[in-house]
Amino acid sequence: MAQIDEADFAGELARALSRRYYAELRVRLGAIAEPLPPGELAPPEGRFLVASIDGAPVGCVGLRRLGPGVVEVKHLFVEASLRGQGVGRSLLAAAEHHARRLGADRVVLDTAATLEEATALYRAAGYEEVAPYNDNPHAQLWFEKRLAGGLFAEVREDARFVAARARTVRVDEEALARLAEALPAVGARPAVDDAYFYRGEPEETAAYVLTFTSVNFGSGWHPHLEKAPGRSGSITMMTRLTERFRARGPLSPTELAGATAEMMAGLFGQRLEPPVDELMTHFAEALSALGHLVLERYDGRLVALIEAADHRAERLASLLLEMPMYRDVATYEGREVLLLKRAQIAAAELAAALGDHPLGRFVDLEGSTIFADNLVPHVLRIQGVLVYDHELAARIEAGQLLETGSPEEVEIRACAIWAVEQMVEQLRQRDIVTSAAGLDYLLWHQGQAPRYKAVPRHRCRTVFY
């Protein structure tokens, strides 16, 4: 059975496989286009995968993001002597897996009609013939496939993977069952607090949610913020943005695109002094990315980004992944791990703020995981559900910052996701209708109580939460 691994498309192995791929195409098709440039099938917008048997490379496939929710398969190649033995199917399945992780719900590809074995493989794998989506002169057939599963399933599976291997964090099953039993009103619908969360006309409310979600991070800097009386760092940021919306309306996409650290400091009532100046710079970068995306892709209308999701939370998350600061992805034991806190929470916040309005209606919201930050894991720890090893607990309680993407930081967040997934399942077995997003809402609000604030939670200077 072939082993499939990621490889550097600019590396020697990829170049060697590409030479074999193009050599065969020259024989079978004649002259072909120039090979793709080295960065074309590379992260963050692409991947290059190599199949090996007993350590010897026998095939490859590449993929690249074409646009929101769409990834193209390129360079599918298997050594002629191994065709028909499942290597091509394995490569294609791996490409689809990675496409989901790039935020795709649709995969496309093109091929020459004379490559009959490739065409048969695509049809057998569920690809359907479509109209041409490019002007490739060597293609006569174009295919697409709608992907099942999707981002939320990938996040859930990655959390399970980490929780099974975690060394510094574990889930206490007995404490988890007790908490699931004790949670109040698990069927309650998440809501927002108008004391600090802006709600006006639907389009303005939606603009507020997208704007705030884009800067809904910075817990590692929060202890240094100038906070509103009695408010946390996050709620202070919400409050200040709400004040702006009430006084002057939403920030336009042009204003967002031109965001600066000085502008952010004024908007959020902060001084540009270390380390808060770093956070304000990140805020400016995040809002600038949002503004440019809306201006370039959505005709300058923030709500058009939401409308493009077609009432699907998973689709909205995929669209948000066009912006680098939403790509909440870590590496754990050599595996890419999706956490995607802010990409997932956007739809939940829209639903909570807008209720039954079409801009807040998402048919698949219950499929999301919790929005793993540092507060919900902290609540689970205080409740005894998450147990940290002594050294990690001591570092957190001493106020030491954890490194973004470090094994312990990934374990905290992933184990929290997996613990809540188990709680959801236990509650459903008792015919209690709930979701991970609903439990996140309850646990996050529990975390505002003095009991939880009295104990330090983990801090990490990251743009992801």
Phi and psi in degrees as a GROMACS rama.xvg file:
@    title "Ramachandran Plot"
@    xaxis  label "Phi"
@    yaxis  label "Psi"
@TYPE xy
-75.7931  142.525  ALA-2
-98.7866  134.958  GLN-3
-118.297  126.218  ILE-4
-133.167  155.919  ASP-5
-72.4446  148.062  GLU-6
-139.951  161.153  ALA-7
-80.1071  118.029  ASP-8
-65.4469  -19.751  PHE-9
-90.7439  -2.86362  ALA-10
-83.5822  170.866  GLY-11
-64.6552  -39.4979  GLU-12
-60.5551  -46.7566  LEU-13
-63.2542  -40.6714  ALA-14
-63.7712  -39.4806  ARG-15
-64.9715  -44.2987  ALA-16
-66.1408  -38.3395  LEU-17
-63.2562  -38.2309  SER-18
-62.7901  -40.9994  ARG-19
-67.1396  -38.5087  ARG-20
-62.1337  -49.7343  TYR-21
-70.691  -31.4377  TYR-22
-62.6255  -41.2812  ALA-23
-67.9058  -40.3047  GLU-24
-63.0675  -35.8919  LEU-25
-63.4172  -39.0026  ARG-26
-68.5963  -42.5064  VAL-27
-88.463  -27.2642  ARG-28
-117.827  -13.003  LEU-29
87.7463  -153.678  GLY-30
-60.6372  139.648  ALA-31
-131.796  170.91  ILE-32
-65.4393  163.849  ALA-33
-63.9708  148.983  GLU-34
-57.5858  154.176  PRO-35
-65.4527  146.248  LEU-36
-64.2306  156.472  PRO-37
-56.2631  -33.462  PRO-38
-84.2233  -1.41642  GLY-39
-70.2062  -36.7071  GLU-40
-113.034  44.6571  LEU-41
-124.991  154.244  ALA-42
-59.5522  153.262  PRO-43
-87.1279  -8.90772  PRO-44
-93.0658  -5.71205  GLU-45
-153.971  -178.375  GLY-46
-148.524  156.397  ARG-47
-133.662  124.531  PHE-48
-116.725  141.886  LEU-49
-122.359  133.344  VAL-50
-97.8906  133.794  ALA-51
-130.636  147.566  SER-52
-126.464  122.151  ILE-53
53.2024  37.7093  ASP-54
84.3214  -7.77769  GLY-55
-98.0797  127.163  ALA-56
-67.7044  131.662  PRO-57
-127.491  -2.82101  VAL-58
-176.855  172.267  GLY-59
-159.159  165.367  CYS-60
-156.073  145.798  VAL-61
-121.773  162.951  GLY-62
-149.176  151.263  LEU-63
-145.649  144.177  ARG-64
-73.9404  126.563  ARG-65
-92.8248  -28.5729  LEU-66
178.518  -174.499  GLY-67
-55.1974  118.807  PRO-68
76.0743  4.53785  GLY-69
-126.447  127.179  VAL-70
-124.635  140.529  VAL-71
-106.196  135.651  GLU-72
-87.7614  131.862  VAL-73
-133.319  160.023  LYS-74
60.362  31.5812  HIS-75
-72.0037  121.096  LEU-76
-145.604  135.754  PHE-77
-134.818  137.657  VAL-78
-53.4824  136.657  GLU-79
-54.9327  -37.3331  ALA-80
-69.7022  -14.9358  SER-81
-108.65  2.4197  LEU-82
-68.3052  142.483  ARG-83
87.4782  3.12501  GLY-84
-109.567  11.5623  GLN-85
97.0022  -4.70192  GLY-86
-66.5608  -44.153  VAL-87
-61.4797  -42.2999  GLY-88
-61.8051  -41.3518  ARG-89
-65.1204  -41.3518  SER-90
-64.4253  -41.903  LEU-91
-66.4241  -41.07  LEU-92
-63.7328  -40.551  ALA-93
-64.4157  -39.2972  ALA-94
-61.9504  -40.4646  ALA-95
-66.0519  -38.1895  GLU-96
-60.177  -47.8819  HIS-97
-69.8787  -30.3852  HIS-98
-61.8655  -41.8317  ALA-99
-58.9454  -39.5183  ARG-100
-72.0312  -17.24  ARG-101
-89.0468  5.2665  LEU-102
89.711  15.3825  GLY-103
-87.3611  140.995  ALA-104
-114.471  4.70604  ASP-105
-146.563  133.848  ARG-106
-114.383  137.295  VAL-107
-126.177  160.102  VAL-108
-162.325  161.919  LEU-109
-128.552  160.718  ASP-110
-158.307  164.631  THR-111
-85.7859  142.892  ALA-112
-62.7069  -27.3722  ALA-113
-75.6322  -14.0142  THR-114
-85.1177  73.7596  LEU-115
-65.4742  -36.3144  GLU-116
-68.3778  -34.5211  GLU-117
-67.0154  -44.971  ALA-118
-60.1236  -41.6564  THR-119
-63.8253  -39.3838  ALA-120
-61.6398  -46.7315  LEU-121
-63.6138  -43.5593  TYR-122
-64.4393  -40.7389  ARG-123
-65.8339  -28.5875  ALA-124
-86.7417  4.90701  ALA-125
96.0875  11.8039  GLY-126
-81.3656  140.579  TYR-127
-115.336  142.366  GLU-128
-70.6884  137.278  GLU-129
-133.022  173.982  VAL-130
-66.9988  154.873  ALA-131
-55.9979  134.465  PRO-132
-109.101  -1.32244  TYR-133
-146.425  -178.738  ASN-134
-113.859  34.6658  ASP-135
-59.7237  116.185  ASN-136
-70.717  -13.9781  PRO-137
-97.8019  -1.56811  HIS-138
-101.245  140.288  ALA-139
-120.099  -10.9787  GLN-140
-130.796  139.364  LEU-141
-128.421  138.363  TRP-142
-131.001  158.845  PHE-143
-146.079  158.828  GLU-144
-143.239  130.245  LYS-145
-81.7628  130.147  ARG-146
-90.3449  134.693  LEU-147
-88.0741  168.021  ALA-148
85.1752  -92.882  GLY-149
94.2212  -172.781  GLY-150
-59.7632  -45.4608  LEU-151
-61.7326  -40.9529  PHE-152
-64.6449  -36.0053  ALA-153
-65.2369  -43.1956  GLU-154
-60.9383  -45.4307  VAL-155
-62.0447  -44.1421  ARG-156
-68.006  -37.4697  GLU-157
-64.8893  -38.4536  ASP-158
-63.7317  -42.7474  ALA-159
-60.2616  -42.7778  ARG-160
-58.9729  -48.045  PHE-161
-66.7381  -45.4435  VAL-162
-59.7343  -33.9445  ALA-163
-71.5542  -18.6381  ALA-164
-117.193  -2.40608  ARG-165
-60.2979  140.742  ALA-166
-109.811  -25.0673  ARG-167
-108.464  -8.65673  THR-168
-136.591  139.198  VAL-169
-138.118  157.793  ARG-170
-97.2244  123.383  VAL-171
-86.6787  109.102  ASP-172
-65.1754  -36.8474  GLU-173
-68.0846  -43.1175  GLU-174
-64.8052  -36.4844  ALA-175
-61.8724  -45.1805  LEU-176
-63.3895  -39.8741  ALA-177
-63.4492  -42.4051  ARG-178
-66.5067  -41.7559  LEU-179
-59.9504  -36.3495  ALA-180
-69.9416  -34.3872  GLU-181
-91.4376  -14.0012  ALA-182
-61.3594  132.312  LEU-183
-85.5782  147.246  PRO-184
45.3454  50.9258  ALA-185
-64.4311  -16.0737  VAL-186
-88.7926  1.72741  GLY-187
-62.1924  144.341  ALA-188
-85.6719  128.021  ARG-189
-55.6509  143.223  PRO-190
-136.533  171.164  ALA-191
-117.391  157.821  VAL-192
-98.4742  114.304  ASP-193
-68.1972  -8.52045  ASP-194
-66.6964  -27.0724  ALA-195
-136.496  -8.43169  TYR-196
-106.878  126.165  PHE-197
-75.3952  132.323  TYR-198
-139.027  121.37  ARG-199
-134.638  -135.536  GLY-200
-62.2929  150.463  GLU-201
-51.8088  -44.4846  PRO-202
-67.8057  -35.8803  GLU-203
-68.3483  -39.9576  GLU-204
-62.1923  -43.9706  THR-205
-62.1748  -40.2407  ALA-206
-63.4468  -38.1986  ALA-207
-61.7552  -46.6982  TYR-208
-61.1712  -46.6765  VAL-209
-64.0358  -39.8902  LEU-210
-65.9167  -48.1175  THR-211
-68.7599  -40.0227  PHE-212
-58.6771  -32.903  THR-213
-68.4172  -21.1276  SER-214
-120.269  19.3677  VAL-215
-82.7662  64.6743  ASN-216
-153.217  173.52  PHE-217
114.622  20.6071  GLY-218
-57.6444  -29.5923  SER-219
-69.7509  -19.4168  GLY-220
-97.7849  -16.9337  TRP-221
-54.6334  -37.2789  HIS-222
-60.369  -17.7149  PRO-223
-100.811  -1.62604  HIS-224
-75.294  155.063  LEU-225
-86.1596  105.805  GLU-226
-95.9082  154.27  LYS-227
-66.6465  147.322  ALA-228
-53.6561  125.898  PRO-229
72.2974  10.3348  GLY-230
-111.282  149.551  ARG-231
-75.682  172.779  SER-232
-60.6255  -45.0915  GLY-233
-63.9599  -45.552  SER-234
-69.4223  -32.0908  ILE-235
-60.5071  -44.3547  THR-236
-63.2366  -42.1525  MET-237
-60.9833  -44.1125  MET-238
-61.732  -45.5412  THR-239
-66.2075  -38.6484  ARG-240
-67.5358  -37.5491  LEU-241
-60.7697  -42.1186  THR-242
-60.1127  -40.1288  GLU-243
-63.5038  -45.6869  ARG-244
-63.4822  -40.0232  PHE-245
-69.338  -33.0238  ARG-246
-83.3366  -39.9031  ALA-247
-134.208  0.789135  ARG-248
85.2434  -177.221  GLY-249
-65.5442  156.077  PRO-250
-74.2407  131.523  LEU-251
-72.9652  159.296  SER-252
-55.0208  -35.1719  PRO-253
-66.2714  -41.5763  THR-254
-63.1747  -42.6534  GLU-255
-61.1435  -45.9605  LEU-256
-61.5381  -30.5383  ALA-257
-94.9903  16.5932  GLY-258
-60.0419  141.306  ALA-259
-129.265  165.361  THR-260
-61.4643  -38.1262  ALA-261
-63.6204  -41.5145  GLU-262
-62.3007  -41.6461  MET-263
-65.7208  -40.6932  MET-264
-61.6895  -40.9388  ALA-265
-67.6572  -42.3203  GLY-266
-63.7062  -42.6492  LEU-267
-100.582  8.02159  PHE-268
65.9256  44.7004  GLY-269
-121.88  161.403  GLN-270
-97.7398  141.657  ARG-271
-83.1502  70.5705  LEU-272
-128.336  148.479  GLU-273
-59.1005  141.856  PRO-274
-93.063  3.80999  PRO-275
-66.4709  -27.9825  VAL-276
-60.4713  -33.3261  ASP-277
-64.6786  -43.071  GLU-278
-64.3334  -43.109  LEU-279
-63.0575  -34.8509  MET-280
-64.1803  -42.6563  THR-281
-64.3781  -41.0146  HIS-282
-57.6454  -44.9557  PHE-283
-62.13  -41.8989  ALA-284
-63.1893  -40.8873  GLU-285
-67.3856  -45.2027  ALA-286
-70.9769  -33.4926  LEU-287
-62.8082  -42.1945  SER-288
-61.7012  -40.5818  ALA-289
-63.6318  -46.5195  LEU-290
-60.8886  -45.9489  GLY-291
-63.8617  -40.7831  HIS-292
-60.8378  -45.6285  LEU-293
-67.6015  -40.0824  VAL-294
-66.7858  -38.5459  LEU-295
-86.8701  -29.1563  GLU-296
-112.799  -23.2271  ARG-297
-128.347  31.485  TYR-298
53.9087  31.139  ASP-299
73.8063  17.467  GLY-300
-117.003  114.799  ARG-301
-58.2828  -41.3178  LEU-302
-69.714  -19.8138  VAL-303
-64.0568  -29.5917  ALA-304
-63.3906  -41.8378  LEU-305
-69.84  -42.7383  ILE-306
-61.1911  -32.9323  GLU-307
-66.1919  -18.9257  ALA-308
-74.7614  -15.2787  ALA-309
55.7971  44.4134  ASP-310
64.8585  24.9237  HIS-311
-119.322  119.863  ARG-312
-62.739  -38.8662  ALA-313
-65.4397  -37.1854  GLU-314
-67.2677  -40.5197  ARG-315
-62.0498  -43.0276  LEU-316
-58.7515  -41.7577  ALA-317
-61.8904  -41.5978  SER-318
-65.4233  -37.9737  LEU-319
-68.1231  -25.5425  LEU-320
-67.7341  -6.43443  LEU-321
-63.5977  -23.1109  GLU-322
-96.9408  127.211  MET-323
-55.015  -36.7453  PRO-324
-73.8425  -4.06949  MET-325
-94.0743  -8.84362  TYR-326
-83.8554  75.5582  ARG-327
-82.7162  81.1504  ASP-328
-130.911  131.514  VAL-329
-118.739  172.595  ALA-330
-119.345  127.359  THR-331
-134.249  120.106  TYR-332
49.7861  42.9841  GLU-333
79.7409  0.0871027  GLY-334
-109.111  137.602  ARG-335
-71.274  128.539  GLU-336
-120.472  121.105  VAL-337
-89.2161  132.796  LEU-338
-119.833  -45.6879  LEU-339
52.9703  47.7778  LEU-340
-58.1269  -57.9332  LYS-341
-74.6114  -31.8445  ARG-342
-63.2414  -32.4306  ALA-343
-82.5521  -36.1053  GLN-344
-72.6748  -21.257  ILE-345
-56.1059  -47.7675  ALA-346
-65.1651  -38.9418  ALA-347
-63.5676  -40.823  ALA-348
-67.5302  -40.0975  GLU-349
-62.08  -43.0785  LEU-350
-63.942  -42.3486  ALA-351
-66.7921  -38.5725  ALA-352
-80.491  -30.6372  ALA-353
-109.668  -8.14885  LEU-354
58.8338  -123.644  GLY-355
-88.4453  2.39679  ASP-356
-63.9332  143.927  HIS-357
-53.5822  -33.3015  PRO-358
-68.2296  -16.1639  LEU-359
-111.436  10.6064  GLY-360
-99.1015  117.824  ARG-361
-130.836  119.156  PHE-362
-74.6591  -16.5186  VAL-363
-117.912  20.1411  ASP-364
-60.1183  -33.0463  LEU-365
-67.5579  -11.9446  GLU-366
-82.2532  -9.03111  GLY-367
-74.2402  162.495  SER-368
-92.7603  -176.113  THR-369
-67.7159  165.135  ILE-370
-100.073  84.8743  PHE-371
-67.557  112.199  ALA-372
-123.091  -134.529  ASP-373
-115.346  -5.89179  ASN-374
-89.2555  -49.5104  LEU-375
-61.6379  -43.4294  VAL-376
-58.961  -35.2712  PRO-377
-64.6718  -44.184  HIS-378
-60.1257  -43.3956  VAL-379
-64.0311  -33.8057  LEU-380
-68.1866  -46.6039  ARG-381
-61.9358  -31.8998  ILE-382
-79.4503  -3.92205  GLN-383
86.5961  1.05865  GLY-384
-74.0631  -42.7596  VAL-385
-100.43  130.347  LEU-386
-118.354  119.933  VAL-387
-94.9458  148.094  TYR-388
-68.7059  163.943  ASP-389
-59.7482  -44.1685  HIS-390
-64.4843  -43.6642  GLU-391
-64.2654  -45.3627  LEU-392
-60.1842  -41.2446  ALA-393
-64.6243  -40.0287  ALA-394
-64.1412  -43.1333  ARG-395
-64.8578  -45.8877  ILE-396
-69.4635  -20.7462  GLU-397
-84.6934  -0.779498  ALA-398
81.3853  15.9773  GLY-399
-75.1925  135.869  GLN-400
-72.6336  137.936  LEU-401
-88.1248  151.031  LEU-402
-79.9961  134.047  GLU-403
-56.8766  127.565  THR-404
79.1834  4.5519  GLY-405
-69.2966  156.961  SER-406
-54.31  -42.5088  PRO-407
-68.4317  -36.6927  GLU-408
-67.0094  -41.9513  GLU-409
-65.398  -40.1471  VAL-410
-63.7964  -40.6652  GLU-411
-59.0232  -49.4061  ILE-412
-71.3894  -44.3588  ARG-413
-67.2669  -40.5809  ALA-414
-65.3025  -33.4984  CYS-415
-64.802  -44.1465  ALA-416
-58.6005  -48.3279  ILE-417
-68.2193  -36.7378  TRP-418
-61.6535  -44.7819  ALA-419
-68.2843  -34.9605  VAL-420
-58.5416  -40.7294  GLU-421
-67.775  -37.0782  GLN-422
-63.4245  -43.5036  MET-423
-57.9198  -43.996  VAL-424
-64.6492  -41.5774  GLU-425
-63.1818  -41.0931  GLN-426
-67.2698  -39.1104  LEU-427
-66.172  -32.1323  ARG-428
-65.2061  -22.0354  GLN-429
-97.7907  15.9451  ARG-430
62.9198  28.5219  ASP-431
-98.8622  116.489  ILE-432
-80.4585  120.547  VAL-433
-155.43  -178.172  THR-434
-149.36  164.808  SER-435
-61.2114  -39.7349  ALA-436
-62.7629  -38.8606  ALA-437
-65.4401  -40.8769  GLY-438
-68.8695  -35.5884  LEU-439
-57.9694  -44.1987  ASP-440
-57.8209  -47.8827  TYR-441
-64.6704  -45.5053  LEU-442
-68.1547  -38.7235  LEU-443
-62.8789  -42.253  TRP-444
-71.583  -32.6079  HIS-445
-59.677  -36.9598  GLN-446
-66.5572  -9.47002  GLY-447
-81.1088  -9.76323  GLN-448
-75.0356  151.784  ALA-449
-54.9992  -33.1571  PRO-450
-55.2176  -39.7679  ARG-451
-85.4046  -32.9339  TYR-452
-71.4775  -19.802  LYS-453
-73.4191  -15.9207  ALA-454
-114.319  129.813  VAL-455
-61.5975  140.07  PRO-456
-105.195  167.806  ARG-457
-70.2271  143.284  HIS-458
-122.199  144.993  ARG-459
-153.221  129.275  CYS-460
-84.5302  96.465  ARG-461
-140.492  155.025  THR-462
-90.8447  6.33339  VAL-463
-99.6295  -15.504  PHE-464
